[in-house]
Amino acid sequence: MARIRKRQLKDGDARRIVFLIVDDTCCKKDRTTKKMEALSFQYSHVDGKSVWCHNLVTTHVVSSGRSYAFDFRPYYQSEYCEAHQITFKSKKDLAVEMIEAFPANDDERVYVLMDSWYTSEKVVNACNRKGFHVIATIKTNRLICPSGIPIKINDFAEQYTRKSDLHSVTVEGQGVYWVYAYEGPVSEIENVRLLLSWKDELHRIEQTAGLSPVHGPIA
């Protein structure tokens, strides 16, 4: 946040920075629980497997040194929706609803943070319509177009990046990372800044990379 704030003030922008974090969570239940409605098996990244749970898509607000749970939507699987005559909404649909409903003020500069599950044309366009900036990760099997040639991010990183193309960034408490910056289309998303990072220049890129739309600064 400090780096974004410093650049913002340098550009004469005194708006308050607000981070709107989009994520989902599993509210686990015992496998013997049968009579509670809308339970289903959902993959839990914490457990590394599918768990019996309710699943919620959430937004969380961080600003001015404070953190708040802000909004949530229950996610129902398509089979449950069909059985109960409910319109099915994907997790991305629910994320879009909450982004569109977020009541940002004119004196606030909003950054939407999300993981690679939500990084899609639909969600990014919802942020653009609201004038929000995006900081997100993206799967490295997505396509980029350096010099107009489509190629997967991981293939490009392994086959075409050289040490002379990289610059080093020191992360406090984590050491040095090597970074490659790309600007252009990523799969169906028209134009973004994409940062590919390595713990050192000899290692392969991780499974996700960081991205932000070109109208917003790289954090």
C-alpha positions in Angstrom: 0.0 0.0 0.0 2.8 2.4 0.8 4.3 2.1 -2.7 0.9 2.7 -4.3 0.3 5.7 -2.0 3.7 7.2 -2.8 3.2 7.0 -6.5 -0.4 8.3 -6.2 0.8 11.4 -4.2 3.5 12.0 -6.8 0.8 12.1 -9.5 -1.2 14.6 -7.4 -3.9 12.1 -6.4 -4.9 12.4 -2.8 -7.8 10.0 -2.8 -8.0 7.4 0.0 -6.8 3.9 -1.0 -9.4 1.1 -0.6 -8.6 -2.5 -1.2 -11.7 -4.7 -2.0 -10.7 -8.3 -1.7 -12.7 -11.0 -3.5 -12.5 -14.6 -2.3 -14.6 -17.6 -1.3 -14.6 -19.8 1.7 -15.9 -23.1 2.8 -17.9 -23.4 6.0 -17.3 -27.0 6.8 -19.8 -29.3 8.3 -19.6 -32.8 9.7 -20.1 -35.5 7.0 -23.0 -36.9 9.1 -24.9 -33.6 8.7 -27.8 -34.4 6.2 -30.8 -32.2 7.0 -29.2 -28.8 6.6 -30.1 -27.2 3.3 -27.6 -26.4 0.5 -24.7 -28.4 1.7 -22.4 -29.7 -1.0 -18.9 -30.9 -1.6 -16.6 -28.0 -2.5 -12.9 -28.0 -3.0 -11.0 -26.4 -0.1 -7.5 -25.0 -0.7 -6.9 -25.0 3.0 -7.6 -28.8 3.2 -6.3 -29.6 -0.2 -9.5 -31.7 -1.0 -13.2 -31.5 -1.3 -15.1 -30.9 1.9 -18.8 -31.1 3.0 -19.8 -27.5 3.5 -21.6 -24.3 2.7 -19.7 -22.2 0.2 -19.7 -18.4 0.4 -18.2 -15.8 -2.1 -17.1 -12.8 0.0 -15.7 -9.3 -0.2 -13.4 -7.8 2.4 -12.4 -4.2 2.7 -9.0 -3.0 3.9 -8.4 0.8 4.2 -6.8 3.3 6.5 -5.2 0.6 8.6 -8.5 -1.2 9.2 -10.0 -4.4 7.9 -13.7 -5.3 7.5 -15.8 -8.2 6.3 -18.1 -6.3 3.9 -20.4 -8.6 1.8 -21.1 -12.2 0.9 -23.2 -14.3 -1.4 -24.0 -18.1 -0.9 -22.9 -20.2 -3.8 -25.3 -23.0 -4.8 -24.4 -25.8 -7.2 -26.4 -26.0 -10.4 -28.2 -29.2 -9.3 -29.5 -27.5 -6.1 -30.6 -24.5 -8.1 -32.5 -26.7 -10.5 -34.2 -28.7 -7.8 -35.3 -25.5 -5.9 -36.1 -23.4 -9.0 -33.3 -20.9 -8.3 -31.4 -19.1 -11.0 -27.9 -20.6 -11.0 -25.1 -18.1 -10.5 -21.4 -19.0 -10.8 -18.9 -17.7 -8.3 -17.7 -15.2 -10.9 -21.3 -14.0 -11.3 -21.6 -13.5 -7.5 -18.2 -11.6 -7.5 -19.5 -9.3 -10.2 -22.7 -8.6 -8.2 -20.7 -7.6 -5.2 -18.2 -5.5 -7.2 -21.1 -3.6 -8.9 -22.8 -3.1 -5.5 -19.7 -1.7 -3.7 -20.5 1.9 -2.8 -17.2 3.7 -3.5 -17.0 7.4 -2.9 -15.4 10.0 -5.3 -12.6 10.5 -2.8 -11.6 6.8 -2.8 -9.3 4.9 -5.2 -10.4 1.3 -5.2 -8.2 -1.7 -5.9 -9.9 -5.1 -6.4 -7.6 -7.9 -5.2 -8.4 -11.5 -6.3 -6.8 -14.8 -7.1 -6.6 -16.6 -10.4 -10.1 -18.3 -10.0 -11.8 -14.9 -10.5 -9.4 -13.3 -13.0 -11.6 -13.3 -16.1 -12.9 -10.9 -18.7 -16.3 -10.8 -17.0 -14.9 -9.8 -13.6 -12.2 -7.4 -14.9 -14.8 -5.7 -17.1 -17.1 -5.2 -14.0 -14.2 -3.5 -12.3 -13.5 -1.3 -15.3 -17.2 -0.2 -15.4 -16.9 1.0 -11.8 -13.5 2.7 -12.4 -11.8 0.3 -10.1 -8.2 -0.9 -10.5 -7.3 -4.6 -10.4 -4.4 -6.5 -8.8 -4.7 -10.2 -9.4 -3.0 -13.5 -10.1 -3.5 -15.5 -13.3 -2.8 -19.1 -14.2 0.3 -19.5 -16.3 -1.4 -21.7 -18.9 -3.2 -18.6 -20.2 -2.2 -17.1 -23.5 -0.2 -13.9 -24.1 0.8 -12.3 -27.4 4.3 -10.9 -27.3 5.1 -9.5 -30.8 1.6 -10.6 -31.8 2.4 -14.3 -31.4 0.0 -16.3 -29.1 1.9 -18.4 -26.6 1.2 -19.8 -23.1 2.8 -17.7 -20.3 4.7 -20.7 -18.9 6.1 -21.6 -22.3 7.1 -18.1 -23.0 8.8 -17.8 -19.6 10.8 -21.0 -20.1 11.7 -20.7 -23.7 12.2 -17.0 -24.4 13.1 -15.0 -21.3 16.8 -14.3 -20.6 18.4 -12.9 -17.5 19.1 -9.7 -19.4 15.3 -9.3 -19.7 14.7 -9.5 -15.9 15.1 -7.0 -13.1 15.4 -7.8 -9.5 13.0 -6.9 -6.7 13.8 -7.4 -3.0 10.8 -8.5 -0.9 11.3 -7.9 2.8 11.6 -11.1 4.7 11.5 -13.2 1.5 14.7 -12.3 -0.4 15.2 -11.4 -4.1 12.8 -12.1 -6.9 13.4 -11.8 -10.6 10.7 -10.1 -12.6 9.7 -9.8 -16.2 7.1 -7.2 -17.2 4.7 -7.7 -20.2 2.0 -5.4 -21.4 -0.8 -6.6 -23.8 -3.7 -9.0 -24.1 -4.0 -12.1 -21.8 -6.4 -14.7 -23.2 -9.8 -12.9 -23.4 -8.7 -9.9 -21.3 -7.8 -7.1 -23.8 -4.9 -5.2 -22.2 -3.1 -5.7 -18.9 0.3 -5.3 -17.3 1.6 -8.8 -16.3 4.5 -9.5 -14.0 6.2 -12.9 -14.2 8.3 -13.6 -11.1 10.9 -16.1 -10.1 12.5 -16.7 -6.7 15.8 -16.8 -8.7 16.5 -16.6 -12.4 17.2 -20.3 -12.8 13.8 -21.5 -11.5 10.7 -22.0 -13.4 7.8 -19.6 -13.0 5.2 -20.4 -10.4 1.7 -21.6 -11.3 0.3 -18.1 -11.1 1.5 -14.7 -12.2 0.4 -11.2 -11.2 -1.6 -8.8 -13.4 -3.2 -5.4 -13.4 -5.1 -3.5 -16.2 -3.1 -0.9 -17.9 -5.2 2.0 -16.6 -3.9 1.2 -13.1 -0.4 1.2 -11.7 1.5 -1.9 -10.9 1.8 -2.5 -7.2 
